[in-house]
Amino acid sequence: MRIVKNGDVHVSVPIGMSRKEVEAFISQHQEWIVAARKKTAERQQQRADFYHQLPLTTKAQKLEAAERLKALVEPMIERHAKVMGVNPTAVSYRPMVSRWGVCKVKDRSICYSTYLLLLPDWCIEHVVVHELCHLLEPSHNARFHALMDKYYPRWREAKRATIFQKSYKK
């Protein structure tokens, strides 16, 4: 049983379990459901509060944020790409709330969330290296983690520092 972002209760049951058994299980766990819904709502409010620190509702706000982030990120890309021996074909910036960055391995392009501006520079740098590593290793396997260890040893610390705000695409 789990509570999803909107507060709904989702229950996975074995094939063949009766509706009566499922309803009894849910009834027996009402206290847990109430507590879990409260915790989920608090996390959602925390995320909303985080993102509202950087208003990106108008075209001008989005453009200004993209320019600010570009000024921070481009020197990081230049420095790390040279050491790593990679070169993205294109880098773009847009207000993504579901992930910090996306690397399209097929065309070697990278897009960074303008909400990175809400993070400390060393956490932004972690995301830059993370996406550049995908140019060397598309998946999040042992080789990818070894590359992160090599090129940005503080990556685990940076990921922990940003985890409450957003989950990475795995």
C-alpha positions in Angstrom: 0.0 0.0 0.0 1.3 3.5 -0.8 0.1 7.1 -0.9 0.7 8.9 -4.2 1.4 12.6 -4.6 -2.3 13.6 -4.8 -3.1 11.7 -1.6 -4.8 8.7 -3.2 -4.2 5.3 -1.7 -2.9 2.7 -4.1 -3.0 -0.9 -3.0 -1.3 -3.8 -4.9 -2.8 -7.2 -4.2 -2.1 -10.7 -5.3 -4.3 -12.1 -8.0 -7.2 -13.9 -6.6 -7.5 -11.9 -3.3 -11.1 -11.0 -2.6 -12.4 -7.4 -2.5 -13.5 -8.1 1.1 -9.9 -9.0 2.1 -8.6 -5.9 0.4 -11.1 -3.6 2.2 -10.3 -5.3 5.5 -6.6 -4.7 5.0 -7.3 -1.0 4.2 -9.6 -0.7 7.3 -6.9 -2.2 9.5 -4.4 0.4 8.3 -6.4 3.6 8.6 -4.0 5.2 11.1 -1.1 4.5 8.8 -3.0 6.0 5.8 -3.8 9.2 7.7 -0.1 9.6 8.8 1.2 8.8 5.3 -1.2 11.2 3.7 -0.1 14.0 6.1 3.6 13.2 5.4 2.9 13.2 1.6 1.1 16.6 1.8 4.0 18.1 3.8 6.5 16.9 1.2 4.3 18.3 -1.6 4.1 21.6 0.2 7.9 21.6 0.8 8.4 21.1 -3.0 5.9 23.8 -3.9 7.6 26.3 -1.4 11.0 25.4 -2.9 10.0 26.1 -6.5 8.0 29.2 -5.7 11.3 30.8 -4.6 12.1 31.3 -8.3 9.0 32.6 -10.2 9.1 31.4 -13.8 5.7 32.3 -15.0 6.4 34.9 -17.6 8.5 34.5 -20.8 10.8 37.3 -19.5 11.4 35.5 -16.2 12.2 32.2 -18.0 14.6 33.9 -20.3 16.4 35.8 -17.6 16.7 32.6 -15.5 18.0 30.7 -18.5 20.7 33.4 -19.1 21.7 33.4 -15.4 22.0 29.6 -15.4 23.9 29.5 -18.7 26.5 31.9 -17.3 27.0 29.5 -14.4 26.8 26.2 -16.2 28.8 26.9 -19.4 32.2 27.3 -17.7 31.5 24.1 -15.7 30.6 22.3 -18.9 33.8 23.6 -20.6 36.0 22.6 -17.7 34.5 19.1 -17.2 33.9 18.2 -20.8 37.6 18.8 -21.6 38.8 16.6 -18.8 36.2 13.9 -19.6 36.8 14.0 -23.3 33.1 14.6 -24.2 31.3 17.4 -26.1 27.6 17.9 -26.0 26.1 19.0 -29.4 23.6 21.3 -27.8 22.9 22.6 -24.3 19.5 24.1 -23.4 17.7 25.4 -20.3 14.0 25.2 -19.4 12.0 25.2 -16.2 11.7 21.4 -15.5 10.3 20.3 -12.1 10.6 16.6 -12.6 14.3 16.5 -13.0 17.5 18.6 -12.8 18.8 17.6 -16.2 18.2 15.4 -19.2 20.8 14.0 -21.6 19.6 12.8 -24.9 22.3 10.3 -25.7 21.2 9.8 -29.4 21.9 13.4 -30.4 24.3 14.1 -27.5 22.2 17.1 -26.3 21.7 18.2 -22.7 19.0 20.2 -21.1 19.2 21.7 -17.6 16.4 22.8 -15.4 16.5 26.5 -14.7 15.4 25.7 -11.2 19.0 24.7 -10.6 19.5 28.3 -9.8 17.9 27.5 -6.4 20.8 25.2 -5.5 24.4 25.9 -4.3 27.0 26.0 -7.1 28.6 22.8 -6.0 25.2 21.0 -6.4 24.7 22.5 -9.8 28.2 21.3 -10.8 27.2 17.8 -9.7 24.2 17.9 -12.1 26.5 19.2 -14.9 28.9 16.3 -14.4 26.0 13.8 -14.1 24.6 14.7 -17.5 28.1 14.8 -19.1 28.8 11.3 -17.7 25.7 10.1 -19.6 27.6 10.9 -22.8 30.1 8.2 -21.7 27.5 5.9 -20.1 23.8 6.2 -20.8 22.5 4.2 -17.9 23.0 4.5 -14.1 25.0 1.3 -13.8 28.3 0.6 -11.9 30.4 2.1 -14.7 28.3 5.3 -14.5 28.8 5.5 -10.8 32.6 4.9 -11.2 32.7 7.8 -13.7 30.9 10.0 -11.2 33.4 9.0 -8.5 36.2 9.9 -10.8 35.0 13.2 -12.2 32.9 14.5 -9.2 33.8 12.7 -6.0 31.3 14.7 -4.0 28.4 13.6 -6.1 26.7 11.5 -3.4 26.8 14.4 -0.9 25.4 16.7 -3.6 22.6 14.3 -4.5 21.7 14.0 -0.8 21.6 17.8 -0.5 19.0 18.0 -3.3 17.0 14.8 -2.8 14.2 16.3 -0.8 13.5 18.7 -3.7 13.4 16.3 -6.6 14.1 12.8 -7.6 16.5 12.0 -10.4 15.3 10.2 -13.5 16.7 6.7 -13.0 
